[in-house]
Amino acid sequence: MTEKETYLMAIDMLCCHLGLSKEEAQKQLGIHSSADLETQILETQEALMGLNQ
């Protein structure tokens, strides 16, 4: 299951109750597109291994 599917109920609640757009709700929850998420994961892994300066 993707991260966005995991947070679908939270996104719906933010959209309905606070009037946020889907993108705004995802931003509030810290959810990014898959490509952005993959990039962040790779950068974090590299930093933890000391490969990133």
N, C-alpha and C positions, 0 to 999 in steps of 0.2 A: 504494500500500500504506500502510495506516495505521501509526502508530508502534507501536501495541500488537501488530500482526501482525509487525512487524520484530523485536520483543523476545520473541516467543512462546516460543522455545526457552529463553531466559534465565529467563523466568517459570516455565516447566515445571521447569527445573533447581532453582530456588530452592524451589519447592513440594515437589518430590520429595525432594531431598537435605537440605534444611534444615527441612522440615515447615511452611513458611510458607503462609498462605492466599494466594489469588490477589491480593487487595487489598494484603496485606503485601508480597508480592513486587513488585508494581507500585510501591508506595511506596519500597521499597529501590532500585529502578531509576530513580526520579524520574519515573515515568509517571503522568499524571493523566488524568481524563476528557477527552473532546474539548472540552467547553465550557470547562473550566479551562485547557486548553492554548491554545485560541483567545484567551481573555482575557489570558493571559500574553503571547502573541505580540503582541496589540494594544497592551498596556501597554508592552512593550519597544520596539515601533516608535515609539510616541508619545514615549517618553523619549528615544530616539535623535534624533528630529526636534525635540526641545525643546518639545513641546506639553504635556507632563505637568509639573506643577510639583512 
